[in-house]
Amino acid sequence: MSWKPDGYTSASPYLIVRDAEATLRFLERAFQATRLRIHARDGGAGIKHAEARLDDTVIMLGEMPETVAAHVHVYFADADAALSKAVEAGGHIIQEMSRSGDGDYRGGIADPNGIVWWISTQED
């Protein structure tokens, strides 16, 4: 028996959002993430805890009326295509794709809850 779920890394980002369903839909549409565990609040009013797998990473979400700003950096083989898909999924560009001088080609997009997703391809 393992001390963590199969396929999970030892650390996962945990995002506090107002609407977990909105971020889950964004992750699915923008980044082809897969929903894992979803736990509704007692009485079914909202999501208490949710998880989605994005490539090799599990992202965890919790709903609360007061949120904390969060940024998540994600590498893709084709950052331009990933950013375009994220826009189609309802994201708003906060930084156009550019070469940052650190070896990454990167842009930023905010999801419907204001989480900023830094989409990047390492070039160097």
RAMO-V894816 format. One record per residue. N is the residue number from 0. PHI is phi in whole degrees, 0 to 359 (none if undefined). OMEGA is omega as a letter, one per 20 degrees, with the letter a starting at -180 (none if undefined). Layout:
N;PHI;OMEGA, N;PHI;OMEGA
This chain:
0;none;a, 1;271;r, 2;271;r, 3;212;a, 4;299;r, 5;303;r, 6;83;r, 7;264;r, 8;277;a, 9;289;r, 10;230;r, 11;224;r, 12;296;r, 13;235;a, 14;258;r, 15;259;a, 16;229;r, 17;283;a, 18;224;a, 19;298;r, 20;300;r, 21;297;r, 22;291;r, 23;300;r, 24;299;r, 25;300;a, 26;299;r, 27;295;a, 28;287;a, 29;279;a, 30;237;a, 31;56;r, 32;292;r, 33;244;r, 34;293;r, 35;246;a, 36;272;r, 37;230;r, 38;239;r, 39;284;r, 40;293;r, 41;306;a, 42;86;r, 43;79;a, 44;272;r, 45;99;a, 46;250;r, 47;280;a, 48;206;r, 49;217;r, 50;220;r, 51;220;r, 52;262;r, 53;244;a, 54;57;a, 55;257;a, 56;236;r, 57;263;r, 58;254;a, 59;253;a, 60;228;r, 61;225;r, 62;261;r, 63;209;r, 64;292;r, 65;260;a, 66;249;r, 67;239;r, 68;301;a, 69;220;r, 70;229;r, 71;230;r, 72;260;a, 73;228;r, 74;270;r, 75;227;r, 76;294;a, 77;232;a, 78;295;r, 79;299;r, 80;295;r, 81;296;r, 82;295;r, 83;300;r, 84;296;r, 85;294;r, 86;295;r, 87;301;a, 88;277;r, 89;105;r, 90;281;r, 91;242;a, 92;295;r, 93;250;r, 94;209;r, 95;297;r, 96;298;r, 97;204;r, 98;268;a, 99;267;a, 100;89;r, 101;255;r, 102;96;r, 103;254;r, 104;258;a, 105;217;r, 106;217;a, 107;236;r, 108;220;r, 109;260;r, 110;274;a, 111;300;r, 112;262;r, 113;88;r, 114;293;r, 115;264;r, 116;251;r, 117;269;a, 118;262;a, 119;214;r, 120;231;r, 121;279;a, 122;257;a, 123;260;none
